[in-house]
Amino acid sequence: MYLYDNTMKKNININKVLWAGRRGLLELDLLLEPFIRSEFNKMSEFEQCHLYEFLKLDDDELFGFFLGSKEVPQQFLAIVSEVLEFHAKEKETY
């Protein structure tokens, strides 16, 4: 389980999170990078650190979460939902 540490914020910025969001799967890159660029600075420090922890998971796990083929752990459910909602809203604007 992820525990928020106040010292983590000092080490996490958008560039570090964007780098962690670069994946081996183009599909994940297309999901994560626009979300991070748009939403990261709107997040609380806790949410930013939590997102960074989420991005430490394996590509296969993350891809399975977004496809719905793997059960999302409770602590990451909000992140997966936010990313999917972000892209659903983006589609509505086109």
N, CA and C atoms as a LAMMPS dump frame, in Angstrom:
ITEM: TIMESTEP
0
ITEM: NUMBER OF ATOMS
282
ITEM: BOX BOUNDS ff ff ff
-5.0000000000000000e+02 5.0000000000000000e+02
-5.0000000000000000e+02 5.0000000000000000e+02
-5.0000000000000000e+02 5.0000000000000000e+02
ITEM: ATOMS id mol type element x y z
1 1 1 N 0.833 -1.179 0
2 1 2 C 0 0 0
3 1 3 C 0.877 1.242 0
4 2 1 N 0.451 2.24 -0.734
5 2 2 C 1.208 3.467 -0.889
6 2 3 C 1.006 4.382 0.309
7 3 1 N 2.076 4.887 0.858
8 3 2 C 2.006 5.866 1.939
9 3 3 C 2.628 7.166 1.459
10 4 1 N 1.925 8.245 1.629
11 4 2 C 2.395 9.568 1.213
12 4 3 C 3.459 10.072 2.178
13 5 1 N 4.553 10.5 1.635
14 5 2 C 5.66 11.029 2.424
15 5 3 C 5.851 12.489 2.017
16 6 1 N 5.821 13.388 2.962
17 6 2 C 5.933 14.812 2.659
18 6 3 C 7.212 15.166 1.914
19 7 1 N 8.252 14.39 2.055
20 7 2 C 9.503 14.688 1.369
21 7 3 C 9.44 14.317 -0.114
22 8 1 N 8.456 13.506 -0.513
23 8 2 C 8.363 13.079 -1.903
24 8 3 C 8.094 14.244 -2.839
25 9 1 N 7.295 15.214 -2.419
26 9 2 C 6.923 16.333 -3.276
27 9 3 C 8.146 17.064 -3.795
28 10 1 N 9.165 17.179 -2.985
29 10 2 C 10.374 17.873 -3.392
30 10 3 C 11.025 17.207 -4.607
31 11 1 N 10.832 15.91 -4.747
32 11 2 C 11.481 15.16 -5.814
33 11 3 C 10.591 14.927 -7.022
34 12 1 N 9.322 15.321 -6.946
35 12 2 C 8.394 15.032 -8.032
36 12 3 C 7.959 16.333 -8.692
37 13 1 N 8.181 16.403 -9.992
38 13 2 C 7.679 17.523 -10.771
39 13 3 C 7.097 16.953 -12.061
40 14 1 N 6.495 17.794 -12.855
41 14 2 C 5.812 17.3 -14.046
42 14 3 C 6.763 16.584 -14.999
43 15 1 N 7.989 17.053 -15.13
44 15 2 C 8.931 16.4 -16.042
45 15 3 C 9.245 14.977 -15.596
46 16 1 N 9.412 14.794 -14.303
47 16 2 C 9.684 13.458 -13.772
48 16 3 C 8.486 12.538 -14.004
49 17 1 N 7.288 13.06 -13.811
50 17 2 C 6.08 12.263 -14.01
51 17 3 C 5.874 11.971 -15.497
52 18 1 N 6.128 12.951 -16.351
53 18 2 C 6.021 12.697 -17.797
54 18 3 C 6.996 11.604 -18.228
55 19 1 N 8.201 11.646 -17.693
56 19 2 C 9.183 10.618 -18.026
57 19 3 C 8.707 9.243 -17.551
58 20 1 N 8.159 9.182 -16.357
59 20 2 C 7.632 7.918 -15.834
60 20 3 C 6.431 7.453 -16.652
61 21 1 N 5.716 8.399 -17.258
62 21 2 C 4.561 8.064 -18.071
63 21 3 C 4.911 7.566 -19.46
64 22 1 N 6.166 7.724 -19.865
65 22 2 C 6.593 7.197 -21.172
66 22 3 C 6.733 5.695 -21.043
67 23 1 N 6.011 4.985 -21.867
68 23 2 C 5.933 3.546 -21.729
69 23 3 C 6.448 2.851 -22.983
70 24 1 N 6.503 1.534 -22.917
71 24 2 C 6.893 0.735 -24.067
72 24 3 C 5.742 0.501 -25.026
73 25 1 N 4.536 0.84 -24.593
74 25 2 C 3.354 0.656 -25.434
75 25 3 C 2.829 2.022 -25.871
76 26 1 N 2.708 2.215 -27.171
77 26 2 C 2.221 3.475 -27.705
78 26 3 C 0.839 3.802 -27.143
79 27 1 N 0.01 2.798 -26.98
80 27 2 C -1.344 3.01 -26.461
81 27 3 C -1.317 3.659 -25.076
82 28 1 N -0.393 3.218 -24.244
83 28 2 C -0.266 3.823 -22.913
84 28 3 C 0.265 5.248 -23.009
85 29 1 N 1.213 5.47 -23.904
86 29 2 C 1.728 6.829 -24.097
87 29 3 C 0.599 7.768 -24.498
88 30 1 N -0.272 7.301 -25.384
89 30 2 C -1.37 8.134 -25.866
90 30 3 C -2.424 8.386 -24.788
91 31 1 N -2.542 7.495 -23.848
92 31 2 C -3.46 7.691 -22.72
93 31 3 C -2.859 8.594 -21.657
94 32 1 N -1.61 8.333 -21.314
95 32 2 C -1.009 8.972 -20.14
96 32 3 C -0.457 10.372 -20.386
97 33 1 N 0.272 10.578 -21.472
98 33 2 C 0.937 11.867 -21.665
99 33 3 C -0.045 13.041 -21.741
100 34 1 N -1.107 12.97 -22.55
101 34 2 C -2.036 14.111 -22.574
102 34 3 C -2.697 14.361 -21.211
103 35 1 N -3.017 13.281 -20.515
104 35 2 C -3.614 13.42 -19.189
105 35 3 C -2.652 14.124 -18.237
106 36 1 N -1.413 13.69 -18.203
107 36 2 C -0.42 14.285 -17.298
108 36 3 C -0.212 15.765 -17.634
109 37 1 N -0.034 16.053 -18.919
110 37 2 C 0.204 17.448 -19.326
111 37 3 C -0.968 18.358 -18.942
112 38 1 N -2.166 17.865 -19.071
113 38 2 C -3.353 18.672 -18.789
114 38 3 C -3.69 18.753 -17.302
115 39 1 N -3.543 17.653 -16.582
116 39 2 C -4.114 17.569 -15.238
117 39 3 C -3.113 17.627 -14.082
118 40 1 N -1.843 17.367 -14.325
119 40 2 C -0.878 17.244 -13.231
120 40 3 C -0.84 18.475 -12.333
121 41 1 N -0.759 19.649 -12.921
122 41 2 C -0.637 20.87 -12.112
123 41 3 C -1.932 21.243 -11.398
124 42 1 N -3.032 20.601 -11.738
125 42 2 C -4.312 20.829 -11.063
126 42 3 C -4.472 19.909 -9.85
127 43 1 N -3.598 18.912 -9.74
128 43 2 C -3.7 17.911 -8.676
129 43 3 C -3.088 18.404 -7.377
130 44 1 N -3.585 17.851 -6.277
131 44 2 C -2.969 18.119 -4.98
132 44 3 C -1.617 17.412 -4.927
133 45 1 N -0.81 17.77 -3.952
134 45 2 C 0.491 17.111 -3.801
135 45 3 C 0.318 15.609 -3.599
136 46 1 N -0.666 15.232 -2.809
137 46 2 C -0.924 13.812 -2.578
138 46 3 C -1.269 13.115 -3.89
139 47 1 N -2.157 13.701 -4.683
140 47 2 C -2.562 13.102 -5.956
141 47 3 C -1.385 12.991 -6.918
142 48 1 N -0.524 13.993 -6.936
143 48 2 C 0.656 13.953 -7.796
144 48 3 C 1.574 12.798 -7.414
145 49 1 N 1.82 12.643 -6.137
146 49 2 C 2.675 11.553 -5.659
147 49 3 C 2.023 10.2 -5.917
148 50 1 N 0.723 10.142 -5.744
149 50 2 C -0.018 8.907 -5.968
150 50 3 C 0.041 8.511 -7.452
151 51 1 N -0.092 9.487 -8.341
152 51 2 C 0.035 9.236 -9.779
153 51 3 C 1.426 8.705 -10.104
154 52 1 N 2.434 9.301 -9.501
155 52 2 C 3.807 8.851 -9.741
156 52 3 C 3.99 7.395 -9.3
157 53 1 N 3.411 7.043 -8.18
158 53 2 C 3.478 5.645 -7.712
159 53 3 C 2.748 4.717 -8.679
160 54 1 N 1.617 5.15 -9.197
161 54 2 C 0.846 4.376 -10.17
162 54 3 C 1.696 4.097 -11.41
163 55 1 N 2.442 5.094 -11.849
164 55 2 C 3.252 4.955 -13.063
165 55 3 C 4.448 4.025 -12.881
166 56 1 N 4.723 3.622 -11.674
167 56 2 C 5.807 2.671 -11.423
168 56 3 C 5.384 1.225 -11.715
169 57 1 N 4.095 0.995 -11.943
170 57 2 C 3.609 -0.354 -12.252
171 57 3 C 4.038 -0.768 -13.655
172 58 1 N 4.031 -2.073 -13.907
173 58 2 C 4.413 -2.609 -15.214
174 58 3 C 3.42 -2.206 -16.295
175 59 1 N 3.919 -2.112 -17.524
176 59 2 C 3.075 -1.777 -18.664
177 59 3 C 1.892 -2.732 -18.801
178 60 1 N 2.139 -4.026 -18.645
179 60 2 C 1.064 -5.009 -18.798
180 60 3 C -0.055 -4.778 -17.789
181 61 1 N 0.324 -4.439 -16.565
182 61 2 C -0.687 -4.16 -15.539
183 61 3 C -1.494 -2.922 -15.908
184 62 1 N -0.796 -1.846 -16.247
185 62 2 C -1.481 -0.604 -16.586
186 62 3 C -2.406 -0.799 -17.781
187 63 1 N -1.917 -1.463 -18.796
188 63 2 C -2.721 -1.698 -20.002
189 63 3 C -3.956 -2.521 -19.656
190 64 1 N -3.786 -3.526 -18.82
191 64 2 C -4.915 -4.343 -18.387
192 64 3 C -5.94 -3.552 -17.608
193 65 1 N -5.49 -2.606 -16.802
194 65 2 C -6.414 -1.76 -16.047
195 65 3 C -7.285 -0.93 -16.991
196 66 1 N -6.649 -0.337 -18.004
197 66 2 C -7.384 0.525 -18.921
198 66 3 C -8.279 -0.266 -19.871
199 67 1 N -7.882 -1.473 -20.199
200 67 2 C -8.719 -2.321 -21.056
201 67 3 C -9.852 -2.984 -20.288
202 68 1 N -9.69 -3.054 -18.987
203 68 2 C -10.699 -3.719 -18.167
204 68 3 C -10.461 -5.209 -18.033
205 69 1 N -9.303 -5.683 -18.489
206 69 2 C -9.001 -7.111 -18.39
207 69 3 C -8.336 -7.483 -17.071
208 70 1 N -7.927 -6.481 -16.292
209 70 2 C -7.35 -6.704 -14.968
210 70 3 C -8.088 -5.844 -13.961
211 71 1 N -8.273 -6.39 -12.791
212 71 2 C -8.942 -5.63 -11.734
213 71 3 C -7.994 -4.558 -11.206
214 72 1 N -8.507 -3.355 -11.124
215 72 2 C -7.712 -2.224 -10.647
216 72 3 C -7.697 -2.249 -9.122
217 73 1 N -6.518 -2.22 -8.513
218 73 2 C -6.454 -2.144 -7.049
219 73 3 C -7.17 -0.886 -6.553
220 74 1 N -7.812 -0.996 -5.439
221 74 2 C -8.617 0.106 -4.885
222 74 3 C -7.837 1.414 -4.83
223 75 1 N -6.559 1.362 -4.454
224 75 2 C -5.792 2.6 -4.294
225 75 3 C -5.537 3.321 -5.62
226 76 1 N -5.704 2.617 -6.755
227 76 2 C -5.476 3.241 -8.054
228 76 3 C -6.748 3.416 -8.877
229 77 1 N -7.872 3.058 -8.315
230 77 2 C -9.14 3.137 -9.03
231 77 3 C -9.458 4.564 -9.478
232 78 1 N -9.223 5.534 -8.617
233 78 2 C -9.509 6.936 -8.958
234 78 3 C -8.653 7.408 -10.127
235 79 1 N -7.398 7.022 -10.152
236 79 2 C -6.507 7.449 -11.234
237 79 3 C -6.979 6.887 -12.566
238 80 1 N -7.268 5.596 -12.607
239 80 2 C -7.724 4.97 -13.846
240 80 3 C -9.02 5.641 -14.311
241 81 1 N -9.925 5.874 -13.394
242 81 2 C -11.193 6.531 -13.737
243 81 3 C -10.959 7.935 -14.287
244 82 1 N -10.069 8.68 -13.661
245 82 2 C -9.79 10.045 -14.111
246 82 3 C -9.181 10.071 -15.506
247 83 1 N -8.272 9.161 -15.777
248 83 2 C -7.652 9.11 -17.11
249 83 3 C -8.714 8.777 -18.162
250 84 1 N -9.55 7.791 -17.881
251 84 2 C -10.592 7.403 -18.838
252 84 3 C -11.618 8.524 -19.031
253 85 1 N -12.003 9.193 -17.951
254 85 2 C -12.94 10.315 -18.049
255 85 3 C -12.33 11.471 -18.832
256 86 1 N -11.057 11.735 -18.619
257 86 2 C -10.357 12.791 -19.344
258 86 3 C -10.45 12.541 -20.845
259 87 1 N -10.187 11.315 -21.262
260 87 2 C -10.216 11.004 -22.692
261 87 3 C -11.642 10.958 -23.242
262 88 1 N -12.603 10.571 -22.429
263 88 2 C -14.005 10.588 -22.863
264 88 3 C -14.443 12.034 -23.131
265 89 1 N -14.029 12.96 -22.283
266 89 2 C -14.36 14.375 -22.472
267 89 3 C -13.668 14.928 -23.701
268 90 1 N -12.42 14.491 -23.94
269 90 2 C -11.687 14.925 -25.108
270 90 3 C -12.398 14.496 -26.384
271 91 1 N -12.923 13.284 -26.39
272 91 2 C -13.656 12.787 -27.572
273 91 3 C -14.917 13.599 -27.829
274 92 1 N -15.578 14.042 -26.751
275 92 2 C -16.808 14.812 -26.896
276 92 3 C -16.576 16.14 -27.561
277 93 1 N -15.374 16.705 -27.443
278 93 2 C -15.096 18.002 -28.031
279 93 3 C -14.835 17.932 -29.537
280 94 1 N -14.653 16.718 -30.057
281 94 2 C -14.41 16.58 -31.503
282 94 3 C -15.654 16.302 -32.248
